[in-house]
Amino acid sequence: IILMNDTDVQSIIDAMQRHVKYGDAAFLTTACCGTLANLAIHMDQSHKRLLNEGGVATIINAMLSHQDSKEVQVEGCTALANLSAIRDVRMAVLQNGGVDSLLSAMYSFPDECVLQG
């Protein structure tokens, strides 16, 4: 398995931060959240620190900016869930309003089984 380095993970976060304000960036945002969700399963501590320091807030902001996109909500929730396996990251999710974002996604897409648990 080839894992990304800190620079690669930061590039994903930077791309999300640059494009989160554009409504037509839902496809990019979905792809970035999905990549972070998958990487979260295999990340080492330095990657998790990097996400804790800005990635969690970026994922949550992306979910808020694309509330009408089921795909962004699914990938964002998956990323937050996978990252929340680490206590420090779980705290960042709580402190950045992640619970409200997760509940909003669940409410907005009641027929999406991934969001309903």
Sequence and secondary structure as in RCSB ss.txt:
>XXXX:A:sequence
IILMNDTDVQSIIDAMQRHVKYGDAAFLTTACCGTLANLAIHMDQSHKRLLNEGGVATIINAMLSHQDSKEVQVE
GCTALANLSAIRDVRMAVLQNGGVDSLLSAMYSFPDECVLQG
>XXXX:A:secstr
     HHHHHHHHHHHHHHTT GGGHHHHHHHHHHHHHHHHH  HHHHHHIIIIIHHHHHHHHHHTTT HHHHHH
HHHHHHHHTTSHHHHHHHHHTTHHHHHHHHHHH TT HHHH 
